[in-house]
Amino acid sequence: MKIPLTDREADVMQVLWEDGHSSVSDVQKRLSDNLAYTTVLTVLRTLEAKGYAEHEEEGRLHRYFAIVLQHAAQKSALNHLLGKLFKDSSELLFARLVSDQKFSPEQIRRMRKLLAGKLK
């Protein structure tokens, strides 16, 4: 399932994934960008129209929540990145990640454990 999100939509979805049911004001306060209430509302309505979020009414207040799992959105974004920049090669992506990042010994240990699990 493709779940294309703009950067702003991804920021808003992150709030919904972390906080759950949130009003427009709740989302607005949690965003790092200083966005107008109406801008946040527009993004939430767009996410709803795309089928990624829904809302429940509490009197006059609307509480928005994600209906797409964060894991599904991450997988979709990664597949898009693989196809566009890495010729559908997980190995190329992994090589770029490893060569460009500084990892702690603990991070390396955890990655080795993950890779070892894939060999079974």
N, C-alpha and C positions, 0 to 999 in steps of 0.2 A: 504494500500500500504506500503510495507516494503521499508525503505530507510536507509540501513545500511551505516554508514559513519565511517571511521577511525578517530582517533583524529585529524590527520593532515588535512584530508578532511573537517572535521567539522570546523576547524579553517579557512580554505580558504572559505568555504561556508558562514561563519559568515561575512567575509569581503564583499562578494558579496551581501548578504542580506542587510548589512548596507550601502554600498557605491554604489550599482548598477553596471552599466557597468564599468569595471576596466581592465586596462592592467595588464600584468604579473608584471611589475615593481610596479604598484599601489598596487597590492596584496602583493607583497614581502615587501614593506615598512610598511604595516599595520600589518604584522604578528609579534607576540612577539618573535618567534624563528628567528634566523639569518640564513635563508635558501638561498641556491644558486638559481639564476634565473632559471636554468634548472630544479631544484627540484620543484619549484613553477609551472613552465610550465607543468611538468609531472603530478602533482596533478590536475591542471586545465584540462588537456587532459583526465585524468582518469575520472574526474567528468563529462566531456562531453560524454565520452564513456558509462558511466553508465546512461546517460540521466538526470542528475541533473543540468547541466549547458550547455550553448551554447555560441558561440561567434559571433561577427559581425566584419567585416573587415573595417578598416579605412586606406586605403592605405596599407602600410606594417604592420600597427599596428592592433593587435587583441584585442578587448574589450570583456571580458567575463562577463556573467551575469547568475544569478540563474534562473532556470525554475521550480524548486521545491520550494514550499512555506516553509518558516521557520516553520510555524505551523504544516505542514505535517511531516516534519523531526522530530520535537519535539515529536509529537504524536507517531511516529514510534519508536523513541528511548525509550520513556516511556513504550510503550507496550512491547518492548524487555526486558527492565529492570524488568517490572512486571512479565513477564513469567519466566525469568531466576533466579531472586533472591527473588521474593515475592509470588510465587505460584499463579500467576494471581490475587492476592488480593490487590485491591486498599487500603483497610482498613489497611493491614499490612504496606504498603508503607507509608501511612499517619501517622500511629502510630510511625514508625521509624523516619520520618521527624520531627514530633512534639516533640518527646522525645529527639532528638539529637541537636536541633537548639534552639537558643535564639531569640525570636521574640519581636519586639517592640509592645507596645500597639496598635499602628496604624496598624501594620501588622496583628495582631490578629483580630482587628475590620474588616479589609478587608476580611480575611479568613472566619470569621463568616458570613459575608454578602454573600460571595460566597456559603457557605454551606446552608444558609437559602434559597437561590435561588433554590437550588437543591431539596428542600423539597416541592416546589410549584408544 
